[in-house]
Amino acid sequence: MNSRVAGTVNGFLIALMFALALWAIDALPAGARVAIHWGLDGQPNRWMGKWPGLLFIPVLAVFLAWLASAFPQGLASPGKRALAADGRRALFCCVIVTQAVAQAVIALVALGRW
């Protein structure tokens, strides 16, 4: 995967997560709580306020993007080979896509649209 394409896709997804979070925060009433974890039975069992509950994943994505840029060679245990650059970029894209899906689910559940 080309680094420019990966960076563009990741940046777009992170911006989309922030936009979705801010849209949901604006649509929720003051004092609303957001489900952030569900049990095996599909029922929510962890709650947060709307601001931290909806902004946690996008902020985490920005931190992970910074971490990936701070350590472009990746991290490997001594004596182990690091993952190739294409593999690291593809893996990071998968992480960001997973975070974007989780962000969408949390926002839609909070708004009662799921």
Biotite code that builds the C-alpha atoms (Angstrom):
import biotite.structure as struc

atoms = struc.array([
    struc.Atom([0.000, 0.000, 0.000], chain_id="A", res_id=1, res_name="MET", atom_name="CA", element="C"),
    struc.Atom([1.353, 3.390, -1.015], chain_id="A", res_id=2, res_name="ASN", atom_name="CA", element="C"),
    struc.Atom([2.119, 5.635, 1.978], chain_id="A", res_id=3, res_name="SER", atom_name="CA", element="C"),
    struc.Atom([0.355, 8.619, 0.401], chain_id="A", res_id=4, res_name="ARG", atom_name="CA", element="C"),
    struc.Atom([-2.825, 6.615, -0.211], chain_id="A", res_id=5, res_name="VAL", atom_name="CA", element="C"),
    struc.Atom([-2.686, 5.129, 3.294], chain_id="A", res_id=6, res_name="ALA", atom_name="CA", element="C"),
    struc.Atom([-2.192, 8.550, 4.876], chain_id="A", res_id=7, res_name="GLY", atom_name="CA", element="C"),
    struc.Atom([-5.039, 10.051, 2.868], chain_id="A", res_id=8, res_name="THR", atom_name="CA", element="C"),
    struc.Atom([-7.432, 7.221, 3.738], chain_id="A", res_id=9, res_name="VAL", atom_name="CA", element="C"),
    struc.Atom([-6.478, 7.319, 7.414], chain_id="A", res_id=10, res_name="ASN", atom_name="CA", element="C"),
    struc.Atom([-6.779, 11.108, 7.574], chain_id="A", res_id=11, res_name="GLY", atom_name="CA", element="C"),
    struc.Atom([-10.193, 11.003, 5.892], chain_id="A", res_id=12, res_name="PHE", atom_name="CA", element="C"),
    struc.Atom([-11.440, 8.320, 8.299], chain_id="A", res_id=13, res_name="LEU", atom_name="CA", element="C"),
    struc.Atom([-10.181, 10.205, 11.351], chain_id="A", res_id=14, res_name="ILE", atom_name="CA", element="C"),
    struc.Atom([-11.860, 13.418, 10.139], chain_id="A", res_id=15, res_name="ALA", atom_name="CA", element="C"),
    struc.Atom([-15.049, 11.435, 9.507], chain_id="A", res_id=16, res_name="LEU", atom_name="CA", element="C"),
    struc.Atom([-14.916, 10.043, 13.062], chain_id="A", res_id=17, res_name="MET", atom_name="CA", element="C"),
    struc.Atom([-14.598, 13.549, 14.509], chain_id="A", res_id=18, res_name="PHE", atom_name="CA", element="C"),
    struc.Atom([-17.439, 14.829, 12.310], chain_id="A", res_id=19, res_name="ALA", atom_name="CA", element="C"),
    struc.Atom([-19.685, 11.940, 13.352], chain_id="A", res_id=20, res_name="LEU", atom_name="CA", element="C"),
    struc.Atom([-18.831, 12.472, 17.031], chain_id="A", res_id=21, res_name="ALA", atom_name="CA", element="C"),
    struc.Atom([-19.538, 16.206, 16.899], chain_id="A", res_id=22, res_name="LEU", atom_name="CA", element="C"),
    struc.Atom([-22.787, 15.636, 14.990], chain_id="A", res_id=23, res_name="TRP", atom_name="CA", element="C"),
    struc.Atom([-23.970, 13.101, 17.585], chain_id="A", res_id=24, res_name="ALA", atom_name="CA", element="C"),
    struc.Atom([-22.883, 15.319, 20.502], chain_id="A", res_id=25, res_name="ILE", atom_name="CA", element="C"),
    struc.Atom([-24.885, 18.197, 19.053], chain_id="A", res_id=26, res_name="ASP", atom_name="CA", element="C"),
    struc.Atom([-27.954, 15.992, 18.531], chain_id="A", res_id=27, res_name="ALA", atom_name="CA", element="C"),
    struc.Atom([-27.921, 14.510, 22.061], chain_id="A", res_id=28, res_name="LEU", atom_name="CA", element="C"),
    struc.Atom([-29.534, 16.368, 24.965], chain_id="A", res_id=29, res_name="PRO", atom_name="CA", element="C"),
    struc.Atom([-27.463, 17.835, 27.779], chain_id="A", res_id=30, res_name="ALA", atom_name="CA", element="C"),
    struc.Atom([-26.484, 15.234, 30.355], chain_id="A", res_id=31, res_name="GLY", atom_name="CA", element="C"),
    struc.Atom([-26.964, 12.314, 27.960], chain_id="A", res_id=32, res_name="ALA", atom_name="CA", element="C"),
    struc.Atom([-24.938, 9.166, 28.567], chain_id="A", res_id=33, res_name="ARG", atom_name="CA", element="C"),
    struc.Atom([-23.448, 7.035, 25.796], chain_id="A", res_id=34, res_name="VAL", atom_name="CA", element="C"),
    struc.Atom([-23.107, 3.245, 25.861], chain_id="A", res_id=35, res_name="ALA", atom_name="CA", element="C"),
    struc.Atom([-19.480, 2.340, 25.199], chain_id="A", res_id=36, res_name="ILE", atom_name="CA", element="C"),
    struc.Atom([-19.454, -1.391, 25.944], chain_id="A", res_id=37, res_name="HIS", atom_name="CA", element="C"),
    struc.Atom([-21.905, -4.216, 25.418], chain_id="A", res_id=38, res_name="TRP", atom_name="CA", element="C"),
    struc.Atom([-22.035, -7.605, 27.124], chain_id="A", res_id=39, res_name="GLY", atom_name="CA", element="C"),
    struc.Atom([-22.375, -10.999, 25.457], chain_id="A", res_id=40, res_name="LEU", atom_name="CA", element="C"),
    struc.Atom([-26.152, -10.652, 25.674], chain_id="A", res_id=41, res_name="ASP", atom_name="CA", element="C"),
    struc.Atom([-25.990, -7.480, 23.532], chain_id="A", res_id=42, res_name="GLY", atom_name="CA", element="C"),
    struc.Atom([-27.037, -5.189, 26.386], chain_id="A", res_id=43, res_name="GLN", atom_name="CA", element="C"),
    struc.Atom([-24.945, -2.108, 27.224], chain_id="A", res_id=44, res_name="PRO", atom_name="CA", element="C"),
    struc.Atom([-23.003, -2.459, 30.465], chain_id="A", res_id=45, res_name="ASN", atom_name="CA", element="C"),
    struc.Atom([-20.645, 0.558, 30.423], chain_id="A", res_id=46, res_name="ARG", atom_name="CA", element="C"),
    struc.Atom([-21.666, 4.195, 30.049], chain_id="A", res_id=47, res_name="TRP", atom_name="CA", element="C"),
    struc.Atom([-19.906, 7.577, 29.698], chain_id="A", res_id=48, res_name="MET", atom_name="CA", element="C"),
    struc.Atom([-20.951, 11.177, 29.296], chain_id="A", res_id=49, res_name="GLY", atom_name="CA", element="C"),
    struc.Atom([-21.587, 12.209, 25.700], chain_id="A", res_id=50, res_name="LYS", atom_name="CA", element="C"),
    struc.Atom([-18.381, 14.240, 25.236], chain_id="A", res_id=51, res_name="TRP", atom_name="CA", element="C"),
    struc.Atom([-15.851, 11.673, 26.453], chain_id="A", res_id=52, res_name="PRO", atom_name="CA", element="C"),
    struc.Atom([-17.911, 8.752, 25.159], chain_id="A", res_id=53, res_name="GLY", atom_name="CA", element="C"),
    struc.Atom([-18.044, 10.061, 21.612], chain_id="A", res_id=54, res_name="LEU", atom_name="CA", element="C"),
    struc.Atom([-14.623, 11.712, 21.385], chain_id="A", res_id=55, res_name="LEU", atom_name="CA", element="C"),
    struc.Atom([-12.531, 8.911, 22.915], chain_id="A", res_id=56, res_name="PHE", atom_name="CA", element="C"),
    struc.Atom([-12.159, 6.854, 19.716], chain_id="A", res_id=57, res_name="ILE", atom_name="CA", element="C"),
    struc.Atom([-11.253, 9.775, 17.390], chain_id="A", res_id=58, res_name="PRO", atom_name="CA", element="C"),
    struc.Atom([-8.702, 11.087, 19.899], chain_id="A", res_id=59, res_name="VAL", atom_name="CA", element="C"),
    struc.Atom([-7.272, 7.568, 20.241], chain_id="A", res_id=60, res_name="LEU", atom_name="CA", element="C"),
    struc.Atom([-7.024, 7.375, 16.426], chain_id="A", res_id=61, res_name="ALA", atom_name="CA", element="C"),
    struc.Atom([-5.055, 10.651, 16.339], chain_id="A", res_id=62, res_name="VAL", atom_name="CA", element="C"),
    struc.Atom([-2.723, 9.336, 19.058], chain_id="A", res_id=63, res_name="PHE", atom_name="CA", element="C"),
    struc.Atom([-2.172, 6.094, 17.129], chain_id="A", res_id=64, res_name="LEU", atom_name="CA", element="C"),
    struc.Atom([-1.474, 8.063, 13.930], chain_id="A", res_id=65, res_name="ALA", atom_name="CA", element="C"),
    struc.Atom([1.086, 10.125, 15.819], chain_id="A", res_id=66, res_name="TRP", atom_name="CA", element="C"),
    struc.Atom([2.608, 6.964, 17.278], chain_id="A", res_id=67, res_name="LEU", atom_name="CA", element="C"),
    struc.Atom([2.868, 5.395, 13.820], chain_id="A", res_id=68, res_name="ALA", atom_name="CA", element="C"),
    struc.Atom([4.612, 8.501, 12.487], chain_id="A", res_id=69, res_name="SER", atom_name="CA", element="C"),
    struc.Atom([6.930, 8.741, 15.506], chain_id="A", res_id=70, res_name="ALA", atom_name="CA", element="C"),
    struc.Atom([8.114, 5.159, 14.980], chain_id="A", res_id=71, res_name="PHE", atom_name="CA", element="C"),
    struc.Atom([8.016, 4.709, 11.176], chain_id="A", res_id=72, res_name="PRO", atom_name="CA", element="C"),
    struc.Atom([10.163, 1.554, 11.349], chain_id="A", res_id=73, res_name="GLN", atom_name="CA", element="C"),
    struc.Atom([7.732, 0.008, 13.801], chain_id="A", res_id=74, res_name="GLY", atom_name="CA", element="C"),
    struc.Atom([8.547, -1.644, 17.072], chain_id="A", res_id=75, res_name="LEU", atom_name="CA", element="C"),
    struc.Atom([10.082, -5.100, 17.228], chain_id="A", res_id=76, res_name="ALA", atom_name="CA", element="C"),
    struc.Atom([11.435, -7.170, 20.069], chain_id="A", res_id=77, res_name="SER", atom_name="CA", element="C"),
    struc.Atom([15.217, -7.579, 20.127], chain_id="A", res_id=78, res_name="PRO", atom_name="CA", element="C"),
    struc.Atom([16.233, -10.323, 17.745], chain_id="A", res_id=79, res_name="GLY", atom_name="CA", element="C"),
    struc.Atom([12.909, -10.199, 15.866], chain_id="A", res_id=80, res_name="LYS", atom_name="CA", element="C"),
    struc.Atom([12.300, -8.750, 12.421], chain_id="A", res_id=81, res_name="ARG", atom_name="CA", element="C"),
    struc.Atom([9.979, -5.766, 12.198], chain_id="A", res_id=82, res_name="ALA", atom_name="CA", element="C"),
    struc.Atom([6.909, -5.908, 9.985], chain_id="A", res_id=83, res_name="LEU", atom_name="CA", element="C"),
    struc.Atom([7.536, -4.552, 6.478], chain_id="A", res_id=84, res_name="ALA", atom_name="CA", element="C"),
    struc.Atom([6.436, -0.972, 5.759], chain_id="A", res_id=85, res_name="ALA", atom_name="CA", element="C"),
    struc.Atom([3.569, -2.077, 3.494], chain_id="A", res_id=86, res_name="ASP", atom_name="CA", element="C"),
    struc.Atom([2.361, -4.460, 6.172], chain_id="A", res_id=87, res_name="GLY", atom_name="CA", element="C"),
    struc.Atom([2.489, -1.764, 8.860], chain_id="A", res_id=88, res_name="ARG", atom_name="CA", element="C"),
    struc.Atom([0.520, 0.658, 6.695], chain_id="A", res_id=89, res_name="ARG", atom_name="CA", element="C"),
    struc.Atom([-2.091, -1.969, 5.836], chain_id="A", res_id=90, res_name="ALA", atom_name="CA", element="C"),
    struc.Atom([-2.400, -3.023, 9.469], chain_id="A", res_id=91, res_name="LEU", atom_name="CA", element="C"),
    struc.Atom([-2.793, 0.582, 10.609], chain_id="A", res_id=92, res_name="PHE", atom_name="CA", element="C"),
    struc.Atom([-5.498, 1.147, 7.983], chain_id="A", res_id=93, res_name="CYS", atom_name="CA", element="C"),
    struc.Atom([-7.349, -1.902, 9.344], chain_id="A", res_id=94, res_name="CYS", atom_name="CA", element="C"),
    struc.Atom([-7.111, -0.488, 12.870], chain_id="A", res_id=95, res_name="VAL", atom_name="CA", element="C"),
    struc.Atom([-8.476, 2.886, 11.752], chain_id="A", res_id=96, res_name="ILE", atom_name="CA", element="C"),
    struc.Atom([-11.324, 1.251, 9.793], chain_id="A", res_id=97, res_name="VAL", atom_name="CA", element="C"),
    struc.Atom([-12.221, -0.823, 12.866], chain_id="A", res_id=98, res_name="THR", atom_name="CA", element="C"),
    struc.Atom([-12.215, 2.315, 15.006], chain_id="A", res_id=99, res_name="GLN", atom_name="CA", element="C"),
    struc.Atom([-14.407, 4.129, 12.459], chain_id="A", res_id=100, res_name="ALA", atom_name="CA", element="C"),
    struc.Atom([-16.952, 1.296, 12.507], chain_id="A", res_id=101, res_name="VAL", atom_name="CA", element="C"),
    struc.Atom([-16.971, 1.287, 16.326], chain_id="A", res_id=102, res_name="ALA", atom_name="CA", element="C"),
    struc.Atom([-17.414, 5.077, 16.328], chain_id="A", res_id=103, res_name="GLN", atom_name="CA", element="C"),
    struc.Atom([-20.369, 4.804, 13.942], chain_id="A", res_id=104, res_name="ALA", atom_name="CA", element="C"),
    struc.Atom([-22.024, 2.095, 16.048], chain_id="A", res_id=105, res_name="VAL", atom_name="CA", element="C"),
    struc.Atom([-21.576, 4.041, 19.290], chain_id="A", res_id=106, res_name="ILE", atom_name="CA", element="C"),
    struc.Atom([-22.939, 7.250, 17.738], chain_id="A", res_id=107, res_name="ALA", atom_name="CA", element="C"),
    struc.Atom([-25.926, 5.536, 16.107], chain_id="A", res_id=108, res_name="LEU", atom_name="CA", element="C"),
    struc.Atom([-26.816, 3.649, 19.289], chain_id="A", res_id=109, res_name="VAL", atom_name="CA", element="C"),
    struc.Atom([-26.558, 6.875, 21.305], chain_id="A", res_id=110, res_name="ALA", atom_name="CA", element="C"),
    struc.Atom([-28.932, 8.588, 18.890], chain_id="A", res_id=111, res_name="LEU", atom_name="CA", element="C"),
    struc.Atom([-31.346, 5.665, 18.979], chain_id="A", res_id=112, res_name="GLY", atom_name="CA", element="C"),
    struc.Atom([-30.952, 4.951, 15.270], chain_id="A", res_id=113, res_name="ARG", atom_name="CA", element="C"),
    struc.Atom([-29.610, 1.438, 15.681], chain_id="A", res_id=114, res_name="TRP", atom_name="CA", element="C"),
])
